[in-house]
Each structure stands twice: as C-alpha cells, then as structure tokens.
Amino acid sequence: MNIENLKLGRLHANCYILKKGKYCMIIDPADEADKIKEACEGYEVEEILVTHHHWDHILALEELEKFYHVKHNTFLRKHFSYEVIGTPGHASDSLSFYFKEEEVMFTGDFLFYHTIGRCDLETSSIPDMVSSLEKIKQYPDYIKIYPGHGKSSILGEEKKYFDTYF
C-alpha cells in the first residue's frame, strides 16, 4: 500500500491518499478538493474515511462524496483491510484506523508527534482521552502513526509521553 500525504487548508491538515492496485481511499478530505482529485487520478476511489468531523478535516468531504458517489465512514473494506478504533477525547466522534498488515495507524487529532489533541473543545473530554490512551497502549509499539497535523511517528515513541499529559 502506498501512502501519499497532502497538507491542505489554512491549518495544513493531513489528508492521506492510500493506494493499492487500481484502488485508493481518502482519509480526512481536509480541503482543496481539486488537489485530492488530482492525487486520486487513475484510481477508483473505494472509500472516504473521516477521523472526526471538525471543519479542518472535512471541508472537501461533501464535494468528494458527490464526485465519487461514495459516502464516508461506511467501512466497506473491499480492497483495504483495517480496524476502526473509537478514540474519543479530542472529539466525541474521534476514530483511529489501524491497518495491521501495513503496520500503520491514522490517528486524526487524537494522537500527534509527542502530543495529543486538545481536550478543551465543545465535544472534548479529558476522561475520554485518558481511556483512549489506555486503549491504544494495547497496540504494538512498532506501528507507524499518521496524525491529522504534523509529522508521523512511531506508537512506542508516543507511549513514553502518555503519563505526562494529565
């Protein structure tokens, strides 16, 4: 599986295009729909996944759903195999997507390089974030994480900081 990272919109949100064979999927269609369409050119867009519904992660969502005739978060798993993990804390609807075969996880604004998502927003919750961090500790240290903003990291590296956040 090939992973392409587009940094889109005013907040430079990470939009990921996953490519496998003649299929691709979009994770967090942040903004700039034309750039996303260009990155998907020549592939059949099979799915659109959204880690959470904050505006900076979904500005291009409606346009892309109409263009590709695909609804987001239907979890079809036809050509891509992944686990959907509820990781609330930053937002009540936060999801992370774990691709076990590829040893990668897309964490949205739940988990970043050496930090976590803000917990002072409308549907944020510190107790939920603590529970989500406990849940994610159960996953292997070698997993590469792809966050909603900034650079990627390794889960084992991030676990070192979990006890310092609250």
WOMOPE-V509146 format. One record per backbone hydrogen bond with DSSP energy under -1.0 kcal/mol. NH is the residue of the N-H (numbers start at 0). CO is the residue of the C=O. E is the energy in kcal/mol with one decimal. If there is no record, write none. Layout:
BEGIN
nh=NH co=CO e=E
nh=NH co=CO e=E
END
This chain:
BEGIN
nh=1 co=18 e=-2.7
nh=3 co=16 e=-2.6
nh=5 co=14 e=-3.2
nh=7 co=12 e=-2.9
nh=11 co=8 e=-1.5
nh=12 co=7 e=-2.0
nh=13 co=147 e=-3.2
nh=14 co=5 e=-3.1
nh=15 co=26 e=-2.3
nh=16 co=3 e=-2.7
nh=17 co=24 e=-2.5
nh=18 co=1 e=-2.8
nh=19 co=22 e=-2.9
nh=22 co=19 e=-2.2
nh=23 co=43 e=-2.4
nh=24 co=17 e=-2.0
nh=25 co=46 e=-2.2
nh=26 co=15 e=-2.9
nh=27 co=48 e=-3.0
nh=29 co=27 e=-2.3
nh=34 co=31 e=-1.1
nh=35 co=31 e=-1.4
nh=36 co=32 e=-2.8
nh=37 co=33 e=-2.2
nh=38 co=34 e=-1.9
nh=39 co=35 e=-1.4
nh=42 co=39 e=-2.1
nh=43 co=21 e=-2.9
nh=45 co=23 e=-3.0
nh=48 co=25 e=-3.3
nh=56 co=53 e=-2.4
nh=57 co=54 e=-1.2
nh=58 co=29 e=-1.4
nh=59 co=28 e=-1.9
nh=60 co=57 e=-1.4
nh=63 co=59 e=-2.2
nh=64 co=60 e=-2.7
nh=65 co=61 e=-2.0
nh=66 co=62 e=-2.4
nh=67 co=63 e=-2.7
nh=68 co=64 e=-1.1
nh=69 co=64 e=-1.3
nh=72 co=47 e=-2.5
nh=82 co=97 e=-2.8
nh=84 co=95 e=-3.0
nh=86 co=93 e=-2.4
nh=93 co=90 e=-1.5
nh=94 co=50 e=-2.7
nh=95 co=84 e=-2.7
nh=96 co=105 e=-2.2
nh=97 co=82 e=-2.4
nh=98 co=103 e=-3.1
nh=102 co=98 e=-1.2
nh=103 co=98 e=-1.7
nh=104 co=143 e=-2.5
nh=105 co=96 e=-2.5
nh=106 co=145 e=-1.8
nh=109 co=106 e=-2.2
nh=111 co=114 e=-2.7
nh=116 co=109 e=-1.6
nh=123 co=120 e=-1.4
nh=124 co=88 e=-2.5
nh=128 co=124 e=-2.2
nh=129 co=125 e=-2.7
nh=130 co=126 e=-2.2
nh=131 co=127 e=-2.6
nh=132 co=128 e=-2.6
nh=133 co=129 e=-2.1
nh=134 co=130 e=-2.3
nh=135 co=131 e=-2.5
nh=136 co=132 e=-1.3
nh=137 co=134 e=-1.4
nh=138 co=135 e=-1.6
nh=142 co=139 e=-1.3
nh=143 co=102 e=-2.4
nh=144 co=152 e=-2.5
nh=145 co=104 e=-3.1
nh=147 co=107 e=-3.2
nh=152 co=144 e=-1.8
nh=154 co=142 e=-3.2
nh=155 co=140 e=-2.8
nh=157 co=153 e=-1.7
nh=158 co=154 e=-2.3
nh=160 co=157 e=-1.8
nh=163 co=160 e=-2.2
nh=164 co=161 e=-1.0
END
